[in-house]
Amino acid sequence: YFDRFLMGILAPLLESEIGWTELEYGYIVSSFQISYALGTLLAGYVIDRLGTRWGFALAVTLWSIASMLHAAARSWVSFALARVGLGLSEAGNFPAAIKTVAEWFPKKERALATGLFNGGSNVGAIMAPILIPLIIASFGSWKWVFILSGFLGFFWLIFWLILYKHPGQNRFANQAEVD
């Protein structure tokens, strides 16, 4: 969720460079929140239809693209549209993560597994204030923060597709674990 925190941290810089008002920034933030709320309704349905592996892969692909599209934004409207894409697609995370936990963990271990993925998703909030200035200093532009965020999503996606399969189809799970 690194990309979730980018706008809040970059807002003062982007406000001066793009020239949006506080009200327009509010529209940008609201566009993400509303899209995320609506996206959760759609994401669960899509993940149930496509399966966890491909449903989550679709969500990560779309949210990585949406993250990168922020780098092309030139107005508050284009930022808001990129945030809509991010909100709709990022909403697939929790339905997919919860379904993954349900598929892979027995009931007595699901609370811990849920705590682990939820805690992991908050690492972005911790790392964003540290990494954003470093990325801007290294690459010379705020645009690279969004590009690298999207790239990391695609990088993670490769490992997801290689390693994740339903327990009954996964070569790393033995029959006792499946049972």
C-alpha positions in Angstrom: 0.0 0.0 0.0 3.0 2.3 -0.5 1.1 3.9 -3.4 -1.8 4.8 -1.0 0.4 7.2 0.9 2.2 8.8 -2.0 -0.4 11.5 -2.6 -0.5 12.7 1.0 3.3 13.0 1.2 3.7 14.5 -2.2 0.6 16.8 -2.0 2.5 20.0 -1.1 5.0 19.5 -3.9 2.3 18.6 -6.4 0.1 21.4 -5.3 2.8 23.9 -6.2 3.8 22.2 -9.4 0.3 21.3 -10.7 -1.5 24.2 -9.2 -4.5 22.6 -7.6 -6.4 24.1 -4.8 -7.2 22.5 -1.4 -10.7 21.8 -2.6 -9.4 20.1 -5.7 -7.0 18.1 -3.6 -10.0 17.0 -1.5 -11.7 15.8 -4.7 -8.6 13.8 -5.5 -8.6 12.1 -2.1 -12.3 11.5 -2.2 -12.1 10.0 -5.7 -9.8 7.3 -4.3 -12.0 6.7 -1.2 -15.2 6.4 -3.1 -13.7 4.2 -5.8 -12.1 1.9 -3.1 -15.4 1.5 -1.4 -17.2 0.7 -4.6 -14.3 -1.5 -5.7 -14.6 -3.8 -2.7 -18.1 -4.8 -3.9 -16.9 -5.6 -7.3 -13.5 -7.2 -6.3 -15.0 -10.0 -4.2 -17.3 -11.0 -7.1 -14.4 -10.9 -9.7 -12.1 -12.9 -7.4 -14.7 -15.5 -6.8 -15.3 -15.9 -10.5 -11.7 -15.9 -11.7 -10.2 -17.6 -8.6 -7.8 -16.2 -6.2 -4.7 -16.6 -8.4 -6.0 -14.8 -11.5 -8.4 -12.4 -9.7 -5.6 -11.0 -7.6 -3.2 -11.0 -10.5 -5.8 -8.9 -12.4 -6.1 -6.5 -9.5 -2.4 -6.1 -9.0 -1.9 -5.5 -12.8 -4.5 -2.8 -12.9 -3.4 -1.1 -9.7 0.2 -1.1 -10.9 -0.9 0.5 -14.2 -3.0 3.0 -12.2 -0.1 3.9 -10.0 2.2 4.5 -13.0 -0.5 6.7 -14.7 -0.1 9.2 -11.9 3.2 10.1 -13.5 1.4 11.3 -16.6 -1.1 13.4 -14.7 -1.0 17.1 -15.4 -4.1 18.4 -13.6 -6.2 17.7 -10.5 -8.7 15.9 -12.8 -6.1 13.6 -14.2 -4.8 12.8 -10.7 -8.4 12.1 -9.6 -8.9 9.7 -12.5 -5.7 7.9 -11.7 -6.9 7.7 -8.1 -10.2 6.2 -9.3 -8.3 3.5 -11.1 -6.1 2.9 -8.1 -9.0 2.7 -5.7 -11.1 0.4 -7.9 -8.2 -2.0 -8.5 -6.5 -1.9 -5.1 -9.8 -2.9 -3.5 -9.1 -6.4 -4.7 -6.3 -6.8 -2.1 -8.4 -7.7 1.0 -10.9 -10.0 -0.7 -8.0 -11.8 -2.3 -5.9 -11.9 0.8 -8.8 -13.2 2.9 -9.7 -15.8 0.3 -6.0 -16.9 0.2 -6.0 -17.3 3.9 -9.2 -19.3 3.8 -7.8 -21.6 1.1 -4.4 -22.1 2.7 -4.9 -22.1 6.5 -7.0 -24.2 8.8 -9.5 -22.2 10.9 -7.3 -22.2 14.0 -4.5 -20.4 12.2 -6.5 -17.9 10.1 -6.4 -15.1 12.6 -2.6 -15.1 12.7 -2.3 -15.4 8.9 -4.8 -12.5 8.6 -2.8 -10.4 11.1 0.4 -11.1 9.1 -1.0 -9.9 5.7 -2.7 -7.0 7.3 0.4 -5.9 9.1 2.5 -6.4 6.0 0.1 -4.1 4.1 0.9 -1.3 6.6 4.6 -1.5 5.9 4.0 0.9 3.0 2.8 3.6 5.4 6.0 3.2 7.4 8.3 3.1 4.4 6.7 5.9 2.3 8.0 8.9 4.2 11.5 7.4 4.2 11.6 6.3 0.6 9.8 9.1 -1.2 12.4 11.8 -0.6 15.2 9.3 -1.5 13.5 8.4 -4.8 13.0 12.0 -5.7 16.6 12.9 -4.8 17.9 9.9 -6.8 15.8 10.3 -9.9 15.1 14.0 -9.8 11.3 13.9 -10.2 8.2 13.0 -8.2 7.0 11.1 -11.3 9.5 8.3 -10.5 7.9 7.6 -7.2 4.7 6.5 -9.0 6.6 4.7 -11.8 8.6 2.7 -9.3 5.6 2.0 -7.2 3.9 0.5 -10.2 7.0 -1.4 -11.2 7.2 -3.0 -7.8 3.7 -4.2 -8.2 4.6 -5.9 -11.5 7.8 -7.3 -9.9 5.7 -8.8 -7.0 3.1 -10.1 -9.5 5.8 -12.3 -11.2 6.4 -14.0 -7.8 2.7 -14.3 -7.2 2.1 -16.1 -10.5 5.1 -18.4 -10.1 4.4 -19.4 -6.5 0.7 -19.1 -5.8 -1.7 -21.9 -6.7 -4.6 -23.4 -4.9 -3.2 -25.8 -2.2 -4.5 -28.9 -4.2 -2.5 -27.7 -7.3 0.6 -26.4 -5.6 3.8 -28.5 -5.9 5.0 -27.1 -2.5 2.0 -28.4 -0.6 2.0 -32.0 0.5 -1.1 -34.1 0.9 -1.2 -33.7 4.7 -1.2 -29.9 4.3 -3.9 -30.1 1.7 -6.0 -32.3 4.0 
